[in-house]
Amino acid sequence: MSASVAVEVQLRRRLGHAPPHRGASPHRSLPRQQPAKAAAARARLDQLTPRERDVLALLAQGETNADIATHLDMRESTVKAHVSRILTALGVTNRVQAALLALDAGLTT
């Protein structure tokens, strides 16, 4: 399994879109985030504009740039610009890392 696939599987598990690990109880809930980790993630999200937060929330739900553009009534090129700014502001290198940070901050459930 490639690293990017492994990260995607991890993200899907954390978001509840994939079955749990083998042998895991189906009733086992995800571990709660540590308060310090959540606070640090929220502090990083404070650097974003409200519109960038809207884009990030949809990105964290797995939406494509085209879907985000349709949902927020903006051009896809504008979404791409927002995504680039989000990645830079958060200090991450890809959408998966941004989505995980949003999840840690409680931006998505």
N, C-alpha and C positions, 0 to 999 in steps of 0.2 A: 504494500500500500504506500503510495507516495505521500510526502509530507503534507501537501495541500489537501489531499483527500482525507488524511487523518485529522487535519484541523477542521474540515467541513463536518466530518462525522462527529467530532467532539462538540462543535457548535450545535448541530442538530440534536444531539443528546441533551445538551444543556437547555435547549429551547423546547424540548419535549416532542420533537418531530421524528425521533428514531427509537427503536426498541432499546430497552436497557441492555447492559452487558449480560452475557450469558451467566446464568446462575444468580443474577440479581433478583431480589424480590420485586414483583410487579407493583407492590404497594409502597416501596421505598421511595421517599421523597428526595429531591435534590438537596445537597447540603446548603445551609444558609451561608450567605456571604459574610465574611468577617467585616465588622464595622469599619475598621481602618481601610480595608481594601475598597469598600463601597464609597467611603468619604473621599478617598483619593481619586476614584473614578469620577465622582460627581464634580470635584474641583477641576478636573480636566475638561469636563463638559461645560463648565461655566465660561470657558473661552469662546464658545460657539454662540452665534446669533440665534434668535428664536427660529428663523427659517432653516438654518443649518441643523438645528435640533429636530425639526420636523422631518428633514431629509434623512437624518441619522436614524430616527425611530423607524421609518419605513425600510431603510437599508437593513437594519437589524432584524426586521421581519422577513428578510430574504427577497424583497422586491427588486426588480431590475430598474435601471435608470429610466427606461421607457415607462414602466408602471408608476414609478415615483412622479415622473413628469405629468402623467395623466391625472394621478390622484391629487397633486398639488397645483394643477393648472399652470404649469410652466413648461418651457422648452427643455428638451432632453439635454441640449448643450448647457443650459443653466444648471441642471442637475449635476452634470459632469463637473462643472466648475465648483459647485457646492461640495461634491464628494472629494475633489482634490483639496479644497480648503480644509475640510473636516479631517482628512488623513494627516495633513501637515500640522494642523492645530493640536491634534491629539497625539502626535508623535508616533503614529503607526504606519505600516507600509502597505496594508491591504484592507479590503472590506471586511474580511472575517475578523481581523483584530479589532476594527472599529465596532463591529457588532458585539463582540465579546465585552468590550469596554462599556458599551451602552447597556448591556445586560447587567454587568457588575454595578453600574451606577443606578440601576432600577429604572432606566428609561423605557425598557420593554419588559414584558412579563413572559 
